[in-house]
Amino acid sequence: MERKKTLEDRFAEDVPTFTPGQVVRHRRYSYRGVVVDFDMHCRADQQWYKRNRTQPDRDQPWYHVLVDGSTLITYAAQSNLAADEQGQPVHHPLVNHFFNGFDRGRYQRNDEPWGGWEE
């Protein structure tokens, strides 16, 4: 007989792995970036999702990531990201817009709101 999940069990599964300010690396494409914000599930429309090459599960945290060495911002599923252990800053023109500083391999997120997906 399967054990009924408690509220604590459910919460533990829903906690995102990465938080704003954390530097990550894409598992498949190897780019580095910094997490600006996240959604608890994919909020992109179906048309955008169908164009996504990897099409990971929509029902997991998805992250808005400023890509190092470019002007790109990606929307990546948690399953496609890993923590970046280099401890080096990310070079992106919006870093200073969303973060106040870089310390011990992590950015300090400011109060500038992320636009996110339109409802």
matplotlib code that plots the C-alpha trace (Angstrom):
import matplotlib.pyplot as plt

x = [0.0, 1.4, 1.9, -0.2, 1.9, 1.9, 1.9, 5.6, 6.3, 4.5, 6.3, 9.7, 9.0, 7.9, 10.8, 12.9, 16.4, 17.8, 17.2, 17.6, 21.3, 22.5, 24.9, 23.9, 25.1, 22.8, 23.3, 22.8, 24.1, 26.8, 26.1, 26.5, 24.1, 22.5, 19.0, 16.9, 13.5, 11.6, 8.1, 6.9, 5.8, 6.3, 4.3, 5.2, 2.4, 2.1, 3.5, 6.7, 6.9, 6.6, 9.5, 11.7, 14.1, 14.3, 10.6, 11.2, 8.2, 6.2, 5.3, 8.6, 10.3, 11.4, 14.1, 14.7, 18.5, 20.8, 23.3, 27.0, 28.9, 25.8, 22.6, 20.4, 17.9, 16.7, 13.8, 15.1, 13.6, 15.1, 15.9, 18.2, 20.2, 23.0, 24.7, 27.9, 30.9, 33.3, 32.6, 33.1, 30.7, 28.4, 28.9, 25.5, 24.3, 21.3, 23.3, 23.6, 19.9, 18.7, 21.6, 23.5, 26.7, 28.6, 30.0, 31.3, 30.0, 26.5, 24.7, 22.6, 19.2, 17.8, 14.1, 13.8, 10.8, 11.1, 8.5, 7.9, 5.1, 2.0, -1.2]
y = [0.0, 3.4, 5.9, 9.0, 12.1, 14.7, 18.4, 18.4, 15.8, 17.9, 21.1, 19.4, 18.4, 21.9, 23.8, 25.0, 23.8, 27.2, 30.7, 34.2, 35.1, 31.6, 30.9, 27.8, 25.8, 24.3, 20.5, 20.1, 23.4, 24.1, 27.9, 29.6, 32.1, 33.7, 33.0, 36.2, 34.7, 31.4, 30.0, 26.9, 25.5, 26.5, 29.6, 29.9, 29.4, 26.1, 27.6, 28.6, 25.2, 23.3, 25.2, 24.3, 21.6, 19.6, 19.9, 19.0, 18.5, 21.7, 20.8, 21.6, 24.9, 27.0, 29.7, 33.0, 33.0, 35.8, 34.0, 34.7, 36.5, 37.5, 39.6, 36.4, 35.6, 32.0, 30.2, 26.8, 23.9, 22.8, 19.4, 21.1, 23.1, 22.3, 24.5, 26.2, 25.6, 28.0, 30.8, 33.3, 36.3, 36.3, 39.0, 40.2, 43.8, 43.3, 41.9, 45.4, 46.0, 43.0, 42.5, 44.6, 42.7, 39.4, 37.7, 34.1, 32.9, 34.3, 37.5, 39.5, 40.1, 43.6, 44.7, 45.3, 43.3, 40.7, 41.2, 37.5, 36.1, 38.0, 36.5]
z = [0.0, -1.0, 1.8, 1.6, 1.0, 3.8, 3.2, 4.1, 1.4, -1.2, -0.2, -0.3, -3.9, -5.0, -3.6, -6.6, -6.7, -7.9, -6.6, -8.0, -8.0, -8.4, -11.2, -13.3, -16.3, -18.9, -19.0, -22.7, -24.2, -21.6, -21.4, -18.0, -16.6, -13.6, -12.5, -12.3, -11.5, -11.7, -12.2, -10.5, -13.9, -17.5, -18.2, -21.9, -24.4, -26.3, -29.5, -27.7, -25.9, -29.2, -30.7, -27.6, -28.8, -25.6, -24.5, -20.8, -18.5, -18.1, -14.6, -12.8, -12.0, -15.0, -14.7, -16.4, -17.0, -18.1, -20.4, -19.8, -22.6, -24.5, -24.4, -24.4, -21.7, -21.7, -20.1, -18.9, -17.1, -13.8, -15.2, -17.8, -15.3, -12.8, -10.3, -11.8, -9.5, -11.2, -8.8, -11.6, -12.4, -15.4, -18.1, -19.3, -19.8, -17.4, -14.5, -12.8, -13.5, -11.4, -9.0, -6.4, -6.3, -6.6, -3.5, -3.0, -6.4, -6.0, -7.0, -4.6, -6.2, -5.8, -5.8, -9.5, -10.7, -13.4, -16.2, -16.6, -18.7, -19.5, -17.9]

ax = plt.figure().add_subplot(projection="3d")
ax.plot(x, y, z, "-o")
ax.set_aspect("equal")
plt.show()
